[in-house]
């Protein structure tokens, strides 16, 4: 029996249902912002544009072979990590 080596790449995750569709559903559900009665229409529109654009970018944008959602998580981890401050006396 012959055995064939199959090349595989675990650096890329194929998003069939978990990625594109979910982000597009979240983007479309941002229309629900317009049904909140206590907020001004200008603020509603601005929130809708920002959040819907963000979710569409998460679904389709790649930055250096990294999906935008993972890149966004990296940015959040950078800002909220525990920082080490080193104080030096001036000369």
N, C-alpha and C positions, 0 to 999 in steps of 0.2 A: 504494500500500500504506500503510495507516495504522499508525502506531507509537504504542503506549500506554505511558506511564510506569508502572512497577510500584513502589509504595512498598515499601521494605524497612527492616528494623531489625536492625542487627548488635549491639545491646546485649544481646540475649537469645539464649541458646544452647538449642536444643531437645534435651533429653536423652531419647533413645529407648532405646538399649541401654547407652551408655557411662556413664550416671549412675545412674539409679534401680536398675536391676537389679544392677549391680556392687556398689553400696553395700549392697543387701539381701543379696546373696550373702556379702559380707564380714561383715555382722552375723550371719547364720545360721552362718557358719563359726566364729564365736567360741565355739560349743558345743564345739569341739575343745579348749578350755581344760580342760574337765572330764576329759579323758583323760590329763592330765599327772599322773603318780602322786606326784611329790615335793612337791606344793603342798597346803596345807591347803584344805579345802572352802570355808571362809569366804572366803579370799583368791580362790579360783577364782570363787565366786559374785559377789564384788564386782567383779572384773575383767570378768567376762561382762556384768554389768549396765552398767558404765561404757562398755565398748567397743561393745556392741550398741546402746545408746541413742545413742551418738555417730554410728554409721553410719546409723541410721534418721533421725536429725536431718539428716545430710548429704544424704540422699535427698529429704526432703520439706520441710524448713524453709527459709523465705525471710525474710531480715531486710532491710527496706527495698529490695525488689526485687533483692537480692543473695542468691544461694544460700549456704547455711550452709557448704558446703565451701570456697567461694572466700573467704568471710568468715574462716574458720579459717586459711587461708593468709595472709591479710592480717595477722591477729593474730600468727602466727609470724614473718612478715617484720618486723613492728614490734619484737618482742622480740629478734630475732637480728640486726638491722641494725647497721652500724657507727655508733657514737654519737660525737658531738662534745661534749666537755666544755669549757665556758668557765669559767675560774676568775677571780674578781674579788677584789681586796683589800677587806676590810671598812673602813668609814669610822670 
